[in-house]
Amino acid sequence: MSEQGNNGAPLTEETAILEEQALNQQAAIQASEDDHHQHLLGHCHHHNQMQQHLEESKQAVASTVNSALKAEVAHAPDTDTDTDTDTDTAIDSVSSQTRTVKLPLVNVFAKGGYCVQMHLGSEGRPANLIVDTGSSTLVVKKQVYRPHDDQLLQSGPFAQQVIYGAGGWDGPLVHTKVSVSQDGLKDDLLAQDSLDKNTTTHVPHLNLAHEPLDLEGCPVAIVPSLEHQKTFADADGILGLAYYGLNKSYDLTAYIEQHEIKPASTFPWPFLEPNSVCPAHSDHDARSCDESDEQERFSGEDLKRFRKFLKKQPQQTVVPYFTRLNNSGLTNNRFAFHSKRSSIHIAKDDYTQEQIAADPLNKGWLILGGGKEHTELYQGKFKTIDVIHNRYYNVKLYSMSVGDQAPVEAPALQEKYIPSHKSNAIIDTGVSGILLTNLLYEAMLQGFGNVSEAFVELVTPFKDIRLQEEGIDMTELFKGRDMTGHHPNDLSHWPTLHFTFDGEITNECPDKENEVIDKAITVTCKPEHYWQLNSPSPGKACFKIMGQLPRWPNQCLLGLPLLNDYYVVFDRSAHETGVIRFADQRD
């Protein structure tokens, strides 16, 4: 999912971005020491000067990160531990404690989006959270988490709100323990057989410990509204894996004191009831509510009005879950994503949800801290594209081509949207389709028409997103196709789409044996990924590419169909803003 841009945040956005860059730079320095130390010493000149530079940079960045994290800690609720000491220790921790944790994913809860199971609070409540590189917040449904039972919960005066391209929510921000485990779904019927029990034997060099990976005092947003919870479909919330700058919170201390809200906290959520927000006090003035104000009251259910209310409150950026894992020395500053589908594969009408979840096509992997070392999941060389800004996983899209036809240049992001959206494309695991700009969408239709006018007739009705819930008969995709010698589901008569990005060019020592080093990197989307067969029901097919949303800038949202053929590593440790590495999945 992609968060909507915010042009009006009074908190210095650039400060938040600089802080995130400092965090990433620290991780890059650590990664250079850990993963490439011998490589650098053996193949790069002036290694003594480089090592000295790394140490000096590490000290400078550690100071910046200390300031950023302590600013948050100063406003966080008290705990039984010495928080300042813990923060310093986390920042100074060494990578010898880092782990790679391979977590199974299933796509049955979120209409094709992939969920990882996490455990929350003292009771270890399981929650199936959508893996989303288009947002940064860890958010969960209240009924799933049961915060009143959590003896580790620490509440305070902070609230969060996120509005996505579709849907949104608001609710209190609390802190508690969050755990994941490689065995996390072993006893879950919906994910039986997801675990690769032989991983530690056929890849013995990996540190794939089965003990839980615990993160204490982790920020968690709670959604009490049943209406807002529909944003997550049947999932329990979202695990945002984007960067620091997206994770805003709002300090409601003044409002809570003015209205004598008890307890003096956003938890339990005091804004759920109708007319629970008085607009006269939303800007901290001393006026009393008159009759007209009373008539204008609203609640947290009204996302747009509540957003305006929150924007008048002091803001604070919250360090996200994955950044905290890295800062605590628990994982390296990268994660990998492995998937097969962008819609749920339903082979038979009478399949239960458990049988659907057991289908290998509906499974995947999230590897926290992992990347190239997981050779069991990929083959061949990596294609590496630059993340040009660390707000989202912002990338620069050069062009798109249909089959072997001439490429069409991707439009640039309009200047007025650069402060909020940063680039003309993002890579987003939380989007179960591909959203193109109008120019590229029309170019795709023209390219399809150059192959067959029938192709255009088949895909055009999917401009109405409601057709995704109905699909069309699969047989329509094969009309006029001589299937002699072909598999009945063979879509090879449809053209492959090619997307060309700004690639990684670096003065560091490139891994030429394992990477394609080029300024222009092309990633493909095959017809079996932009068409999803046996979805939303057996014998049906749905088309997963849409045009530009109303009032959306010239930015492509490149979701699961582009990723489904690859093992994808989001390597935040590379350079200042990271890279994304694509390798073909192992057969």
C-alpha positions as CSV (number, residue, x, y, z in Angstrom):
1,M,0.0,0.0,0.0
2,S,1.2,3.5,-0.7
3,E,0.5,6.3,1.8
4,Q,-0.9,9.4,0.4
5,G,1.5,12.3,0.2
6,N,1.5,15.0,2.8
7,N,2.6,18.5,1.8
8,G,1.6,20.2,5.0
9,A,3.6,18.6,7.7
10,P,5.0,21.2,10.0
11,L,7.6,18.8,11.3
12,T,10.7,19.3,9.3
13,E,10.4,16.5,6.7
14,E,13.9,17.0,5.6
15,T,15.1,16.5,9.2
16,A,13.3,13.2,9.3
17,I,14.8,12.2,6.0
18,L,18.3,13.2,7.1
19,E,17.9,11.2,10.2
20,E,16.8,8.2,8.2
21,Q,19.8,8.7,5.9
22,A,22.0,8.7,9.0
23,L,20.5,5.4,10.1
24,N,21.1,3.9,6.6
25,Q,24.6,5.3,6.4
26,Q,25.4,3.7,9.8
27,A,24.0,0.4,8.5
28,A,26.0,0.7,5.2
29,I,29.2,1.3,7.2
30,Q,28.4,-1.8,9.4
31,A,27.6,-3.9,6.3
32,S,30.8,-2.8,4.6
33,E,32.8,-4.0,7.7
34,D,30.8,-7.3,8.1
35,D,29.9,-8.5,4.6
36,H,32.6,-7.1,2.4
37,H,35.6,-6.4,4.7
38,Q,37.9,-9.1,3.2
39,H,36.7,-8.3,-0.3
40,L,37.5,-4.6,0.1
41,L,40.9,-5.4,1.7
42,G,41.8,-7.8,-1.1
43,H,40.6,-5.8,-4.1
44,C,40.4,-2.1,-3.3
45,H,43.3,0.3,-3.1
46,H,44.1,2.3,0.0
47,H,42.3,-0.1,2.3
48,N,44.0,1.4,5.4
49,Q,42.6,4.8,4.6
50,M,39.2,3.3,3.9
51,Q,39.1,1.5,7.2
52,Q,40.0,4.7,9.0
53,H,37.3,6.5,7.1
54,L,34.7,3.9,8.1
55,E,35.6,4.3,11.8
56,E,35.4,8.1,11.7
57,S,32.1,8.0,9.8
58,K,30.7,5.5,12.2
59,Q,31.4,7.7,15.1
60,A,29.9,10.8,13.4
61,V,26.8,8.9,12.4
62,A,26.3,7.3,15.8
63,S,26.1,10.7,17.3
64,T,23.4,11.8,14.8
65,V,21.4,8.6,15.4
66,N,21.8,8.9,19.2
67,S,20.2,12.4,19.0
68,A,17.3,11.1,16.8
69,L,16.4,8.1,18.9
70,K,16.8,10.0,22.2
71,A,14.4,12.6,21.0
72,E,11.8,9.9,20.6
73,V,12.7,8.2,23.8
74,A,12.3,11.5,25.7
75,H,8.6,11.5,24.7
76,A,8.1,7.7,25.0
77,P,6.3,6.2,28.1
78,D,8.4,5.2,31.0
79,T,9.5,1.6,31.3
80,D,11.1,-0.5,33.9
81,T,14.5,-0.3,32.2
82,D,17.0,2.5,31.8
83,T,15.8,3.6,28.3
84,D,18.7,6.0,27.6
85,T,21.2,3.3,28.4
86,D,19.3,0.8,26.3
87,T,19.2,3.2,23.4
88,D,23.0,3.8,23.5
89,T,23.6,0.1,23.8
90,A,21.4,-0.6,20.8
91,I,23.1,1.9,18.6
92,D,26.6,0.7,19.6
93,S,25.7,-3.0,19.3
94,V,27.9,-5.1,17.0
95,S,26.8,-7.1,14.1
96,S,28.0,-10.4,15.5
97,Q,24.5,-10.6,17.1
98,T,22.7,-10.2,13.9
99,R,20.4,-12.9,12.6
100,T,18.7,-14.0,9.4
101,V,15.2,-15.0,10.0
102,K,13.2,-16.7,7.3
103,L,9.5,-16.2,7.8
104,P,6.7,-17.9,5.8
105,L,4.1,-15.8,4.1
106,V,0.6,-16.6,3.0
107,N,-1.7,-14.6,0.7
108,V,-5.2,-15.8,1.7
109,F,-6.0,-13.0,4.2
110,A,-5.5,-9.8,2.1
111,K,-6.9,-10.6,-1.3
112,G,-3.5,-11.6,-2.7
113,G,-1.4,-9.5,-0.4
114,Y,1.2,-11.4,1.5
115,C,1.0,-11.7,5.3
116,V,3.6,-12.6,7.9
117,Q,2.6,-13.7,11.4
118,M,3.9,-11.7,14.3
119,H,3.3,-12.0,18.0
120,L,2.3,-9.0,20.1
121,G,2.6,-8.2,23.8
122,S,3.0,-10.2,26.9
123,E,0.4,-12.8,25.7
124,G,2.1,-13.2,22.3
125,R,-1.1,-12.6,20.4
126,P,-0.7,-13.8,16.8
127,A,-1.5,-11.3,14.1
128,N,-1.3,-11.8,10.3
129,L,0.1,-8.5,9.0
130,I,0.4,-7.4,5.3
131,V,4.0,-7.0,4.3
132,D,4.1,-3.5,2.9
133,T,7.0,-1.6,1.5
134,G,4.7,1.4,0.8
135,S,4.3,2.4,4.4
136,S,6.3,2.4,7.6
137,T,3.8,1.8,10.5
138,L,3.2,-1.4,12.4
139,V,-0.6,-1.4,12.9
140,V,-3.0,-4.0,14.2
141,K,-6.7,-4.5,14.8
142,K,-7.7,-4.0,18.4
143,Q,-9.7,-7.2,18.6
144,V,-6.8,-9.3,17.5
145,Y,-4.2,-7.7,19.7
146,R,-6.4,-7.4,22.8
147,P,-4.3,-4.6,24.4
148,H,-6.2,-4.6,27.7
149,D,-4.6,-8.1,28.4
150,D,-1.0,-6.9,27.6
151,Q,1.0,-6.5,30.7
152,L,3.9,-5.0,28.7
153,L,1.8,-2.3,27.1
154,Q,3.0,1.3,27.6
155,S,0.6,4.0,26.5
156,G,1.0,7.7,26.1
157,P,-0.4,10.8,24.5
158,F,0.4,9.9,20.9
159,A,-1.9,9.0,18.0
160,Q,-1.2,7.9,14.5
161,Q,-3.2,8.1,11.2
162,V,-2.4,6.7,7.8
163,I,-4.5,7.2,4.7
164,Y,-3.5,4.9,1.8
165,G,-4.4,5.1,-1.9
166,A,-7.6,3.2,-0.8
167,G,-8.7,3.2,2.8
168,G,-7.1,4.4,6.0
169,W,-7.3,4.3,9.8
170,D,-6.4,6.2,13.0
171,G,-5.8,5.2,16.6
172,P,-3.5,5.2,19.6
173,L,0.2,4.6,19.5
174,V,1.5,2.3,22.2
175,H,4.8,0.4,22.9
176,T,5.1,-3.3,23.6
177,K,7.0,-6.4,22.7
178,V,6.9,-7.7,19.1
179,S,8.2,-11.1,18.2
180,V,8.7,-13.2,15.1
181,S,10.0,-16.7,14.7
182,Q,11.0,-18.9,11.8
183,D,8.6,-21.4,13.3
184,G,5.9,-18.8,13.7
185,L,3.4,-20.4,11.4
186,K,4.3,-24.1,12.1
187,D,1.2,-24.8,14.1
188,D,-1.1,-22.7,12.0
189,L,-3.4,-24.8,9.8
190,L,-3.4,-22.0,7.2
191,A,0.3,-22.3,6.7
192,Q,1.2,-26.0,7.3
193,D,4.1,-27.1,5.2
194,S,5.2,-23.5,4.6
195,L,8.4,-24.1,6.5
196,D,11.4,-25.4,4.7
197,K,12.5,-27.9,7.4
198,N,15.7,-28.8,5.4
199,T,17.0,-25.2,5.1
200,T,19.5,-25.6,7.9
201,T,20.9,-28.8,6.5
202,H,21.3,-27.9,2.8
203,V,22.4,-24.4,3.6
204,P,24.4,-25.0,6.8
205,H,26.3,-21.7,6.7
206,L,23.2,-19.6,7.4
207,N,22.3,-18.6,10.9
208,L,18.6,-19.5,10.8
209,A,17.9,-19.8,14.5
210,H,14.4,-20.9,15.4
211,E,14.3,-18.9,18.6
212,P,11.9,-15.9,18.5
213,L,13.3,-12.6,17.4
214,D,12.0,-10.3,20.2
215,L,11.9,-6.5,19.9
216,E,11.0,-4.9,23.2
217,G,9.3,-1.5,23.5
218,C,8.2,-1.5,19.8
219,P,5.7,1.1,18.6
220,V,2.4,-0.4,17.6
221,A,-0.6,1.5,16.4
222,I,-4.0,0.1,17.3
223,V,-7.1,0.5,15.2
224,P,-10.3,0.4,17.3
225,S,-12.8,1.3,14.5
226,L,-14.5,-1.6,12.8
227,E,-15.0,0.5,9.7
228,H,-11.3,1.4,9.4
229,Q,-10.4,-2.2,9.9
230,K,-11.9,-3.1,6.5
231,T,-8.8,-1.5,5.0
232,F,-6.9,-4.7,5.9
233,A,-9.5,-7.1,4.4
234,D,-9.2,-10.3,6.4
235,A,-5.6,-9.5,7.5
236,D,-5.0,-8.3,11.0
237,G,-3.1,-5.2,10.1
238,I,0.0,-4.0,8.3
239,L,3.8,-4.3,8.8
240,G,5.2,-1.2,7.1
241,L,8.8,-1.8,5.9
242,A,9.4,1.6,4.3
243,Y,11.6,4.3,5.8
244,Y,11.7,6.6,8.8
245,G,10.1,9.7,7.3
246,L,6.7,8.1,6.7
247,N,6.1,7.1,10.3
248,K,4.5,10.2,11.9
249,S,2.8,10.5,15.2
250,Y,0.8,13.3,16.8
251,D,1.2,14.5,20.4
252,L,-2.3,15.2,21.9
253,T,-1.0,16.1,25.3
254,A,-2.5,19.7,25.2
255,Y,-5.9,18.5,23.9
256,I,-6.1,15.7,26.5
257,E,-5.3,18.1,29.3
258,Q,-7.8,20.7,28.1
259,H,-10.5,18.2,28.0
260,E,-9.5,16.4,31.2
261,I,-9.5,13.0,29.4
262,K,-8.9,10.2,31.8
263,P,-6.7,8.3,31.7
264,A,-4.4,11.1,30.2
265,S,-3.6,8.9,27.2
266,T,-4.8,8.1,23.7
267,F,-5.3,4.5,24.9
268,P,-8.1,3.6,25.5
269,W,-9.0,5.6,22.3
270,P,-11.1,8.6,23.4
271,F,-12.2,9.6,19.9
272,L,-14.3,6.6,18.9
273,E,-17.7,7.9,20.0
274,P,-19.7,10.2,17.8
275,N,-19.0,13.9,18.4
276,S,-16.0,13.1,20.6
277,V,-13.7,15.8,19.0
278,C,-14.5,19.5,19.7
279,P,-13.1,21.6,16.8
280,A,-12.9,24.7,18.9
281,H,-10.1,23.2,20.9
282,S,-8.3,21.5,18.0
283,D,-5.9,24.4,17.7
284,H,-5.1,24.6,21.4
285,D,-6.8,28.0,22.0
286,A,-8.6,28.8,25.2
287,R,-12.1,29.3,23.8
288,S,-15.0,27.3,25.1
289,C,-17.3,25.4,22.7
290,D,-20.3,27.4,21.8
291,E,-23.5,25.9,20.3
292,S,-22.2,26.1,16.7
293,D,-19.0,24.3,17.7
294,E,-21.1,21.5,19.4
295,Q,-22.9,21.0,16.1
296,E,-19.6,20.7,14.3
297,R,-18.2,18.0,16.5
298,F,-16.9,14.8,14.9
299,S,-15.0,11.6,15.8
300,G,-12.0,9.7,14.7
301,E,-14.3,7.8,12.3
302,D,-14.2,10.8,10.0
303,L,-10.7,10.3,8.5
304,K,-10.5,13.6,6.6
305,R,-11.7,15.9,9.5
306,F,-9.7,14.0,12.1
307,R,-6.6,14.4,9.8
308,K,-7.1,18.2,9.8
309,F,-7.4,18.1,13.6
310,L,-4.2,16.0,13.9
311,K,-2.2,18.3,11.7
312,K,-2.7,21.1,14.2
313,Q,-1.0,19.0,16.9
314,P,2.8,18.7,17.5
315,Q,4.3,16.0,15.4
316,Q,7.0,13.4,16.1
317,T,8.6,10.8,13.8
318,V,8.6,7.3,15.2
319,V,11.5,4.9,14.4
320,P,9.8,2.0,12.5
321,Y,10.0,-1.7,13.4
322,F,12.6,-2.8,10.9
323,T,14.8,0.2,11.5
324,R,14.7,-0.7,15.2
325,L,15.7,-4.3,14.5
326,N,18.8,-3.1,12.7
327,N,19.6,-0.4,15.3
328,S,19.4,-3.0,18.0
329,G,21.9,-5.2,16.2
330,L,19.3,-8.0,15.7
331,T,19.4,-8.1,11.9
332,N,21.4,-6.6,9.0
333,N,19.8,-3.6,7.2
334,R,18.2,-5.6,4.4
335,F,15.3,-7.9,3.9
336,A,14.1,-10.2,1.0
337,F,10.7,-10.9,-0.4
338,H,9.7,-14.0,-2.4
339,S,6.3,-14.5,-3.9
340,K,4.5,-16.4,-6.7
341,R,1.1,-14.6,-7.2
342,S,-0.7,-11.3,-6.9
343,S,-4.1,-12.9,-6.5
344,I,-5.2,-15.9,-4.5
345,H,-5.0,-19.1,-6.6
346,I,-8.2,-21.2,-6.1
347,A,-7.9,-24.5,-7.8
348,K,-11.3,-26.0,-6.9
349,D,-14.6,-24.6,-5.9
350,D,-14.9,-26.8,-2.8
351,Y,-11.5,-26.0,-1.4
352,T,-11.4,-24.8,2.2
353,Q,-9.4,-21.8,3.3
354,E,-6.8,-24.2,4.8
355,Q,-6.5,-26.1,1.4
356,I,-6.2,-22.8,-0.4
357,A,-3.4,-21.7,1.9
358,A,-1.6,-25.0,1.4
359,D,-1.3,-24.3,-2.3
360,P,2.4,-23.6,-3.0
361,L,1.3,-20.7,-5.3
362,N,-0.2,-18.9,-2.3
363,K,2.9,-19.0,-0.2
364,G,6.0,-16.9,0.0
365,W,8.9,-15.9,2.2
366,L,10.0,-12.8,4.1
367,I,13.7,-12.9,5.1
368,L,14.6,-10.3,7.7
369,G,18.3,-9.5,7.6
370,G,18.8,-11.7,4.5
371,G,19.8,-11.3,0.9
372,K,22.3,-13.0,-1.4
373,E,23.1,-15.8,1.1
374,H,19.8,-17.5,0.5
375,T,20.8,-19.3,-2.6
376,E,18.0,-21.8,-2.1
377,L,15.5,-19.2,-3.4
378,Y,17.2,-17.8,-6.5
379,Q,19.5,-18.5,-9.4
380,G,21.7,-16.4,-11.7
381,K,22.9,-12.9,-11.3
382,F,21.1,-10.0,-9.5
383,K,19.9,-7.0,-11.4
384,T,20.3,-4.0,-9.1
385,I,18.3,-0.8,-9.4
386,D,18.9,2.3,-7.3
387,V,16.6,3.6,-4.6
388,I,16.9,7.3,-5.4
389,H,15.0,8.5,-2.3
390,N,14.3,6.9,1.0
391,R,10.7,8.1,1.6
392,Y,9.2,5.1,-0.1
393,Y,11.3,2.7,-2.1
394,N,11.5,5.4,-4.7
395,V,13.0,4.4,-8.1
396,K,13.4,6.2,-11.4
397,L,11.5,4.5,-14.2
398,Y,12.9,5.3,-17.6
399,S,10.5,3.5,-19.9
400,M,8.1,0.6,-20.6
401,S,7.9,-1.6,-23.6
402,V,5.4,-4.2,-24.8
403,G,7.1,-7.3,-26.1
404,D,9.7,-6.4,-28.7
405,Q,8.0,-3.1,-29.6
406,A,9.8,0.3,-29.1
407,P,10.0,1.5,-25.5
408,V,7.8,4.4,-24.4
409,E,9.4,7.0,-22.1
410,A,7.9,7.2,-18.6
411,P,6.6,10.7,-17.8
412,A,8.5,12.6,-15.1
413,L,6.9,13.3,-11.8
414,Q,5.3,16.8,-11.8
415,E,7.4,19.4,-10.0
416,K,4.7,20.2,-7.5
417,Y,4.7,16.6,-6.3
418,I,8.4,16.1,-5.9
419,P,8.4,17.2,-2.2
420,S,5.8,14.6,-1.3
421,H,6.2,11.7,-3.8
422,K,10.0,12.1,-4.7
423,S,10.1,10.0,-8.0
424,N,8.0,8.7,-10.8
425,A,7.8,5.1,-9.5
426,I,7.9,3.1,-6.3
427,I,8.3,-0.6,-5.6
428,D,5.5,-1.6,-3.3
429,T,4.8,-5.1,-2.0
430,G,1.5,-3.9,-0.5
431,V,0.0,-3.2,-3.9
432,S,-1.5,-6.4,-5.5
433,G,-1.4,-4.9,-9.0
434,I,0.5,-2.4,-11.1
435,L,-0.8,1.1,-11.5
436,L,0.6,2.9,-14.5
437,T,0.4,6.6,-15.4
438,N,-2.3,7.3,-18.1
439,L,0.4,7.7,-20.7
440,L,2.0,4.3,-20.1
441,Y,-1.4,2.6,-19.7
442,E,-2.5,3.9,-23.1
443,A,0.8,2.8,-24.5
444,M,0.3,-0.7,-23.1
445,L,-3.2,-0.9,-24.7
446,Q,-1.7,0.3,-28.1
447,G,1.0,-2.3,-27.7
448,F,-1.5,-5.1,-27.0
449,G,-3.5,-3.9,-30.0
450,N,-0.5,-4.2,-32.2
451,V,-0.5,-7.9,-31.4
452,S,-4.2,-8.5,-31.4
453,E,-7.2,-6.2,-31.1
454,A,-8.9,-9.0,-29.1
455,F,-6.3,-8.4,-26.3
456,V,-7.5,-4.7,-25.9
457,E,-11.1,-5.9,-25.7
458,L,-10.3,-8.3,-22.9
459,V,-8.3,-5.9,-20.7
460,T,-10.2,-2.7,-21.1
461,P,-13.2,-3.7,-18.9
462,F,-10.7,-4.1,-16.0
463,K,-10.5,-0.3,-15.8
464,D,-13.4,-0.8,-13.5
465,I,-11.7,-2.3,-10.4
466,R,-14.9,-4.1,-9.4
467,L,-14.2,-6.6,-12.2
468,Q,-11.3,-7.8,-10.2
469,E,-13.9,-9.4,-7.9
470,E,-15.6,-11.1,-10.8
471,G,-13.0,-11.9,-13.4
472,I,-13.7,-13.3,-16.8
473,D,-13.7,-16.9,-18.2
474,M,-10.2,-18.1,-18.6
475,T,-11.1,-19.6,-22.0
476,E,-11.5,-16.0,-23.4
477,L,-7.7,-15.6,-23.1
478,F,-7.0,-18.5,-25.4
479,K,-9.6,-17.9,-28.2
480,G,-8.0,-18.3,-31.6
481,R,-4.9,-19.7,-30.1
482,D,-3.6,-23.0,-31.5
483,M,-2.8,-24.9,-28.2
484,T,-1.4,-28.0,-29.9
485,G,1.7,-28.9,-27.9
486,H,1.1,-26.2,-25.3
487,H,-0.1,-26.4,-21.7
488,P,-3.8,-25.4,-21.5
489,N,-2.9,-22.4,-19.4
490,D,0.0,-21.2,-21.6
491,L,-0.1,-17.5,-22.0
492,S,3.0,-17.2,-24.2
493,H,0.9,-15.6,-27.1
494,W,0.5,-12.6,-24.8
495,P,3.5,-10.1,-24.8
496,T,5.9,-9.7,-21.9
497,L,6.1,-6.1,-20.4
498,H,9.5,-4.7,-19.9
499,F,10.3,-1.9,-17.3
500,T,13.6,-0.2,-17.5
501,F,15.0,1.6,-14.4
502,D,17.9,3.6,-13.2
503,G,20.5,1.0,-12.3
504,E,23.3,0.8,-9.8
505,I,26.6,2.3,-10.9
506,T,29.1,2.5,-8.0
507,N,32.7,3.3,-7.4
508,E,32.8,0.6,-4.8
509,C,34.0,-2.8,-5.8
510,P,31.1,-4.4,-7.6
511,D,30.3,-8.0,-7.2
512,K,30.6,-8.8,-10.9
513,E,30.3,-12.5,-10.5
514,N,26.8,-12.2,-8.9
515,E,25.5,-8.9,-10.2
516,V,24.6,-7.2,-13.5
517,I,26.2,-3.8,-13.3
518,D,24.5,-1.4,-15.7
519,K,23.0,2.1,-15.6
520,A,19.8,0.9,-17.2
521,I,18.3,-2.2,-15.7
522,T,15.2,-3.9,-17.2
523,V,12.8,-6.0,-15.1
524,T,10.1,-8.0,-16.9
525,C,6.5,-8.7,-16.1
526,K,5.3,-11.9,-17.8
527,P,1.7,-12.4,-18.9
528,E,1.2,-15.1,-16.3
529,H,1.8,-12.4,-13.7
530,Y,-0.3,-9.6,-15.2
531,W,-3.0,-12.1,-15.8
532,Q,-4.0,-14.2,-12.8
533,L,-5.6,-17.5,-13.7
534,N,-8.0,-19.4,-11.4
535,S,-8.8,-16.1,-9.6
536,P,-11.1,-15.0,-8.1
537,S,-12.5,-18.5,-8.6
538,P,-11.7,-21.6,-10.5
539,G,-11.8,-21.1,-14.3
540,K,-11.8,-17.3,-14.0
541,A,-9.0,-14.8,-14.8
542,C,-8.4,-11.2,-13.7
543,F,-6.1,-8.6,-15.2
544,K,-3.8,-6.8,-12.7
545,I,-2.8,-3.6,-14.4
546,M,-4.7,-0.4,-14.0
547,G,-4.4,3.2,-15.1
548,Q,-3.7,6.3,-13.1
549,L,-5.9,7.0,-10.1
550,P,-7.9,10.2,-10.0
551,R,-5.8,13.2,-8.8
552,W,-2.8,10.9,-8.5
553,P,0.6,12.3,-9.8
554,N,2.7,10.8,-12.5
555,Q,3.9,8.0,-10.3
556,C,3.7,4.3,-11.1
557,L,2.9,2.0,-8.3
558,L,4.8,-1.2,-9.1
559,G,3.4,-4.0,-7.0
560,L,3.3,-7.8,-6.9
561,P,2.9,-8.6,-10.6
562,L,6.4,-7.1,-11.2
563,L,7.9,-9.0,-8.3
564,N,6.3,-12.4,-8.6
565,D,9.0,-13.8,-10.9
566,Y,11.9,-12.7,-8.8
567,Y,13.7,-13.1,-5.5
568,V,13.8,-9.4,-4.4
569,V,16.2,-8.0,-1.9
570,F,15.6,-4.5,-0.4
571,D,19.1,-3.7,0.6
572,R,19.0,-0.5,2.7
573,S,22.6,-0.8,3.6
574,A,23.9,0.0,0.2
575,H,24.9,3.7,-0.4
576,E,22.8,6.3,1.4
577,T,19.4,5.4,0.2
578,G,19.6,1.7,-0.6
579,V,19.1,-0.5,-3.7
580,I,16.7,-3.2,-4.8
581,R,18.1,-6.4,-6.2
582,F,16.2,-8.8,-8.5
583,A,17.2,-12.3,-9.2
584,D,15.3,-15.1,-11.0
585,Q,13.6,-17.5,-8.6
586,R,15.1,-20.9,-8.4
587,D,13.0,-23.5,-10.3
